[in-house]
Amino acid sequence: MPSAIARRLYVERALDLYRLAPGTTGHLRRSDRRLAGELHDRGIPLELLHEALLLAVARRTFRSESAPPLAPIATLHYFRPVIDELIAEPPEPDYVSYLRYKLASIAPELVAARAHQLPRSQAHQVS
């Protein structure tokens, strides 16, 4: 697959994953598309991005009930520190399975998504 096509497909799949994450605004920005392209260029596997989304969603979901509510996630950049964390210290497969189990009823579409099997994106509104 030519590099430009592979990059475009990666960006589409990365943005699809992002939009499946609960707590996101659902709007895409040019900077989100740019970051997705940078992740491709850095060789970040879509599976690692998916795991970062799962971990961040779990952290937001299972925090103390007495904590103040969090604002919606407005950009893919929110997940960048988690991506870097997982690059530095990859999670155990059993832990990722545990996160999937815990999030199954809260974020079923994100949990069920397989980064390489996502349907092609519908037209995304880039603001």
C-alpha positions as CSV (number, residue, x, y, z in Angstrom):
1,M,0.0,0.0,0.0
2,P,1.5,3.3,-0.9
3,S,2.6,5.5,2.0
4,A,0.2,8.3,1.4
5,I,-2.8,5.9,1.3
6,A,-1.6,4.0,4.4
7,R,-1.2,7.4,6.2
8,R,-4.7,8.6,5.2
9,L,-6.3,5.3,6.3
10,Y,-4.4,5.4,9.6
11,V,-5.6,9.0,10.3
12,E,-9.2,8.0,9.5
13,R,-9.0,5.0,11.8
14,A,-7.3,7.0,14.6
15,L,-10.0,9.7,14.4
16,D,-12.7,7.0,14.4
17,L,-11.3,5.6,17.6
18,Y,-11.2,9.0,19.2
19,R,-14.8,9.7,18.3
20,L,-15.9,6.4,19.9
21,A,-14.4,7.5,23.3
22,P,-17.0,8.6,25.8
23,G,-16.5,12.1,27.0
24,T,-15.3,13.5,23.7
25,T,-17.1,16.4,22.1
26,G,-17.5,14.5,18.8
27,H,-16.0,17.4,16.9
28,L,-12.7,17.1,15.1
29,R,-10.2,19.8,14.7
30,R,-7.4,20.2,12.1
31,S,-5.0,19.8,15.0
32,D,-6.5,16.3,15.7
33,R,-6.0,15.3,12.1
34,R,-2.4,16.6,12.2
35,L,-1.7,14.7,15.5
36,A,-3.1,11.5,14.0
37,G,-0.7,12.0,11.1
38,E,2.2,12.6,13.4
39,L,1.3,9.4,15.3
40,H,1.4,7.5,12.0
41,D,4.8,9.1,11.1
42,R,6.2,8.1,14.5
43,G,5.1,4.5,13.9
44,I,2.6,4.4,16.8
45,P,0.4,1.3,16.2
46,L,-3.4,1.9,16.2
47,E,-3.7,-0.8,18.8
48,L,-1.5,1.3,21.2
49,L,-3.7,4.3,20.5
50,H,-6.8,2.2,21.2
51,E,-5.2,1.0,24.5
52,A,-4.4,4.7,25.4
53,L,-8.0,5.7,24.8
54,L,-9.3,2.8,26.9
55,L,-6.9,3.7,29.8
56,A,-7.8,7.4,29.7
57,V,-11.5,6.7,29.6
58,A,-11.2,4.2,32.5
59,R,-9.3,6.8,34.6
60,R,-11.9,9.4,33.9
61,T,-14.8,7.0,34.5
62,F,-13.6,5.3,37.7
63,R,-12.4,8.4,39.6
64,S,-13.7,9.4,43.0
65,E,-17.4,10.2,43.0
66,S,-16.6,13.2,45.2
67,A,-14.3,14.7,42.6
68,P,-15.7,17.6,40.5
69,P,-17.1,16.7,37.1
70,L,-14.6,16.9,34.2
71,A,-15.1,19.0,31.1
72,P,-15.6,17.1,27.8
73,I,-12.5,16.1,25.9
74,A,-12.2,18.6,23.1
75,T,-9.2,17.2,21.3
76,L,-7.2,14.1,20.5
77,H,-4.2,15.9,22.1
78,Y,-5.8,15.1,25.5
79,F,-4.6,11.5,25.0
80,R,-1.0,12.3,24.0
81,P,0.5,11.9,27.5
82,V,-1.2,8.5,27.9
83,I,0.1,7.4,24.5
84,D,3.6,8.4,25.6
85,E,3.1,6.6,29.0
86,L,2.2,3.4,27.2
87,I,5.2,3.7,24.8
88,A,7.5,4.0,27.8
89,E,5.8,1.2,29.8
90,P,3.5,-1.0,27.7
91,P,0.5,-2.4,29.6
92,E,0.2,-6.1,30.4
93,P,-2.3,-7.8,28.0
94,D,-4.3,-9.0,31.1
95,Y,-4.6,-5.4,32.2
96,V,-5.9,-4.3,28.8
97,S,-8.4,-7.2,29.0
98,Y,-9.5,-6.0,32.4
99,L,-10.0,-2.5,31.1
100,R,-12.1,-3.8,28.3
101,Y,-14.2,-5.8,30.8
102,K,-14.7,-2.8,33.1
103,L,-15.7,-0.5,30.3
104,A,-17.9,-3.0,28.3
105,S,-21.1,-1.5,29.6
106,I,-19.9,2.1,29.6
107,A,-18.1,2.3,26.3
108,P,-19.2,-0.7,24.3
109,E,-18.4,0.7,20.9
110,L,-14.9,1.7,22.0
111,V,-14.3,-1.6,23.7
112,A,-15.5,-3.6,20.7
113,A,-13.5,-1.6,18.2
114,R,-10.5,-3.2,16.8
115,A,-8.2,-0.5,15.4
116,H,-7.5,-2.3,12.2
117,Q,-11.1,-3.4,11.6
118,L,-12.9,-0.1,12.0
119,P,-15.3,0.8,9.2
120,R,-14.3,3.6,6.9
121,S,-15.0,7.0,8.4
122,Q,-18.0,9.0,7.4
123,A,-17.2,12.6,6.5
124,H,-15.7,14.3,9.5
125,Q,-16.4,17.9,10.3
126,V,-13.0,19.6,10.8
127,S,-13.3,22.9,12.6
